[in-house]
Amino acid sequence: MKDYIVYLQEVLGLQNVMLPSSEGSTVRTQFYTPQGPFEPGEFQHYELVFLNILTQSKESLFLPEVQDLFVKMKSAMKLKNIQVLELDCTVEDRSQLPSELAKHCEGKVVVVFSSFPKDIGELIFKGPGKWIETYSPAYLLEDAGAKKVVWNDLQKVMKELAL
Protein backbone atom coordinates (compact mmCIF):
# COMPACT_ATOMS: atom_id res chain seq x y z
CA MET A 1 0.00 0.00 0.00
CA LYS A 2 2.81 2.37 0.83
CA ASP A 3 4.21 1.95 -2.71
CA TYR A 4 0.83 3.09 -4.08
CA ILE A 5 0.87 6.22 -1.95
CA VAL A 6 4.47 7.03 -2.91
CA TYR A 7 3.57 6.52 -6.58
CA LEU A 8 0.56 8.84 -6.33
CA GLN A 9 2.61 11.55 -4.65
CA GLU A 10 5.93 11.33 -6.48
CA VAL A 11 5.01 10.12 -9.96
CA LEU A 12 1.51 11.55 -10.43
CA GLY A 13 2.18 14.59 -8.23
CA LEU A 14 -0.97 14.20 -6.15
CA GLN A 15 -1.11 16.09 -2.88
CA ASN A 16 -2.44 15.09 0.53
CA VAL A 17 -2.31 11.33 -0.02
CA MET A 18 -2.59 9.76 3.40
CA LEU A 19 -2.59 6.35 4.98
CA PRO A 20 -4.54 5.64 8.12
CA SER A 21 -1.56 6.15 10.39
CA SER A 22 -2.66 6.71 13.96
CA GLU A 23 -1.90 3.95 16.43
CA GLY A 24 -4.98 1.96 17.29
CA SER A 25 -6.92 3.47 14.43
CA THR A 26 -10.12 1.64 13.56
CA VAL A 27 -10.05 2.83 9.93
CA ARG A 28 -9.66 -0.30 7.86
CA THR A 29 -11.12 0.90 4.58
CA GLN A 30 -9.94 3.93 2.63
CA PHE A 31 -11.39 5.31 -0.59
CA TYR A 32 -9.36 7.31 -3.12
CA THR A 33 -10.03 9.56 -6.10
CA PRO A 34 -7.29 10.76 -8.46
CA GLN A 35 -6.90 13.78 -6.17
CA GLY A 36 -6.35 11.75 -3.00
CA PRO A 37 -8.59 10.43 -0.22
CA PHE A 38 -12.32 10.51 -0.96
CA GLU A 39 -13.94 12.91 1.48
CA PRO A 40 -17.27 14.13 0.15
CA GLY A 41 -18.69 17.28 1.66
CA GLU A 42 -22.15 15.79 1.96
CA PHE A 43 -23.77 12.40 1.47
CA GLN A 44 -24.29 11.69 -2.24
CA HIS A 45 -26.38 9.23 -4.23
CA TYR A 46 -24.96 7.83 -7.47
CA GLU A 47 -26.61 5.64 -10.03
CA LEU A 48 -23.35 3.76 -10.60
CA VAL A 49 -20.26 3.40 -8.44
CA PHE A 50 -17.09 1.73 -9.69
CA LEU A 51 -15.11 0.54 -6.68
CA ASN A 52 -11.64 -0.83 -7.42
CA ILE A 53 -10.06 -2.91 -4.64
CA LEU A 54 -6.30 -2.37 -4.50
CA THR A 55 -3.94 -5.14 -3.53
CA GLN A 56 -0.96 -3.64 -5.40
CA SER A 57 -0.12 -0.12 -6.55
CA LYS A 58 -0.21 -1.18 -10.21
CA GLU A 59 -3.95 -1.88 -9.94
CA SER A 60 -5.16 1.72 -9.55
CA LEU A 61 -7.93 2.83 -11.91
CA PHE A 62 -6.07 6.10 -12.22
CA LEU A 63 -2.82 4.78 -13.74
CA PRO A 64 -2.63 5.78 -17.42
CA GLU A 65 -2.56 2.27 -18.90
CA VAL A 66 -5.40 1.06 -16.66
CA GLN A 67 -7.36 4.29 -17.21
CA ASP A 68 -7.17 3.79 -21.00
CA LEU A 69 -8.88 0.40 -20.77
CA PHE A 70 -11.37 1.61 -18.16
CA VAL A 71 -12.41 4.53 -20.39
CA LYS A 72 -13.07 2.05 -23.23
CA MET A 73 -15.15 -0.12 -20.89
CA LYS A 74 -17.27 2.85 -19.79
CA SER A 75 -17.66 4.01 -23.38
CA ALA A 76 -18.94 0.56 -24.41
CA MET A 77 -21.50 0.77 -21.58
CA LYS A 78 -22.86 4.06 -22.98
CA LEU A 79 -22.92 5.81 -19.61
CA LYS A 80 -24.58 9.06 -20.58
CA ASN A 81 -26.59 11.28 -18.27
CA ILE A 82 -26.11 9.18 -15.15
CA GLN A 83 -24.14 10.01 -12.03
CA VAL A 84 -21.03 7.85 -11.81
CA LEU A 85 -18.40 7.70 -9.07
CA GLU A 86 -15.01 6.03 -9.55
CA LEU A 87 -12.95 5.06 -6.52
CA ASP A 88 -9.89 3.04 -5.62
CA CYS A 89 -10.05 1.49 -2.17
CA THR A 90 -7.99 -0.42 0.31
CA VAL A 91 -9.84 -2.83 2.54
CA GLU A 92 -8.90 -5.31 5.25
CA ASP A 93 -12.30 -7.00 5.52
CA ARG A 94 -14.42 -7.14 2.35
CA SER A 95 -17.56 -7.91 4.31
CA GLN A 96 -17.32 -4.39 5.77
CA LEU A 97 -17.05 -2.70 2.36
CA PRO A 98 -20.79 -1.99 1.89
CA SER A 99 -21.14 -0.41 5.34
CA GLU A 100 -17.93 1.61 4.93
CA LEU A 101 -19.04 2.97 1.53
CA ALA A 102 -22.50 3.73 2.95
CA LYS A 103 -20.88 6.21 5.36
CA HIS A 104 -19.95 8.39 2.35
CA CYS A 105 -22.44 7.66 -0.41
CA GLU A 106 -24.76 5.10 -1.92
CA GLY A 107 -25.13 3.69 -5.38
CA LYS A 108 -28.03 2.07 -7.17
CA VAL A 109 -25.44 -0.33 -8.60
CA VAL A 110 -21.89 -0.80 -7.30
CA VAL A 111 -19.37 -2.57 -9.53
CA VAL A 112 -16.52 -3.94 -7.43
CA PHE A 113 -13.34 -4.53 -9.42
CA SER A 114 -10.79 -6.93 -8.00
CA SER A 115 -8.00 -9.23 -9.11
CA PHE A 116 -9.65 -11.87 -6.93
CA PRO A 117 -13.43 -11.29 -7.13
CA LYS A 118 -15.78 -13.16 -4.84
CA ASP A 119 -19.26 -14.13 -6.06
CA ILE A 120 -18.20 -13.11 -9.55
CA GLY A 121 -20.99 -11.97 -11.84
CA GLU A 122 -23.80 -12.10 -9.26
CA LEU A 123 -25.94 -9.01 -8.65
CA ILE A 124 -26.48 -9.09 -4.89
CA PHE A 125 -28.48 -6.68 -2.73
CA LYS A 126 -26.19 -5.00 -0.21
CA GLY A 127 -27.77 -2.07 1.54
CA PRO A 128 -29.86 0.20 -0.68
CA GLY A 129 -28.32 -0.99 -3.95
CA LYS A 130 -27.09 -4.00 -5.87
CA TRP A 131 -23.44 -5.01 -5.94
CA ILE A 132 -21.57 -7.09 -8.51
CA GLU A 133 -17.94 -8.19 -8.40
CA THR A 134 -15.80 -8.78 -11.45
CA TYR A 135 -12.19 -8.62 -12.60
CA SER A 136 -10.44 -5.25 -12.48
CA PRO A 137 -9.21 -3.42 -15.59
CA ALA A 138 -5.64 -3.91 -14.32
CA TYR A 139 -6.23 -7.67 -14.18
CA LEU A 140 -7.56 -7.59 -17.75
CA LEU A 141 -4.28 -6.07 -18.91
CA GLU A 142 -2.55 -9.20 -17.66
CA ASP A 143 -5.23 -11.75 -18.63
CA ALA A 144 -7.14 -10.66 -21.74
CA GLY A 145 -9.09 -13.93 -21.63
CA ALA A 146 -11.13 -12.56 -18.71
CA LYS A 147 -12.52 -9.70 -20.83
CA LYS A 148 -15.54 -11.78 -21.90
CA VAL A 149 -16.44 -12.47 -18.27
CA VAL A 150 -16.20 -8.76 -17.41
CA TRP A 151 -18.23 -7.71 -20.44
CA ASN A 152 -21.00 -10.16 -19.46
CA ASP A 153 -20.98 -8.66 -15.95
CA LEU A 154 -21.09 -5.10 -17.29
CA GLN A 155 -24.04 -6.03 -19.50
CA LYS A 156 -25.91 -7.11 -16.34
CA VAL A 157 -25.19 -3.67 -14.90
CA MET A 158 -26.41 -1.99 -18.09
CA LYS A 159 -29.63 -4.00 -17.94
CA GLU A 160 -30.12 -3.09 -14.28
CA LEU A 161 -29.65 0.61 -15.08
CA ALA A 162 -31.78 0.37 -18.26
CA LEU A 163 -28.92 1.59 -20.49
Phi, psi and omega in degrees: 000321181298323177300322179297315180295315178299317178300312181301319183283311189275321183272312182272347177074024180283146182257160173057039175273123186232150169257151171295111192244346185287141179300136178073012181297141179265000180288115181244347180234130177233141178245142184228143170252178176298337182273350182133204182302141179278114180222083182293149179290324179217162181298134183236150172248132178238149175285326182220131175238126172260120183239113186257113180279124181266129169243341177217155182296333183285001182262359183300138175297340189263002173286142186307314183291325177287318180301321179302312179292319181298319177299318178296321179296314180294321179298318179295333180280347180057057182275077179251141175061030172232153180276122183237139175238135179239124183222142162269153175212153170247142184211138176267326183229105183301330181295339179272352185302313179300317181290325178292317178295322182297342177289337185250322186193175173223156179227143175299317174228134176242121176261117180260117177266138179203154172284341180227069184293147174253148182051047185303133173077007181256124172281115185237134175291125174221106184073219184280352184230184177255143180241145175221136177252142178206178181289145181283156175303324178297321178296321180296332176293333179266332182225085182298338179296340180276355182300323181295319179299313182295317180298319177299320179294318179293328176294325175297320178295316179300318178295318180297324181267002181057046179265000000 
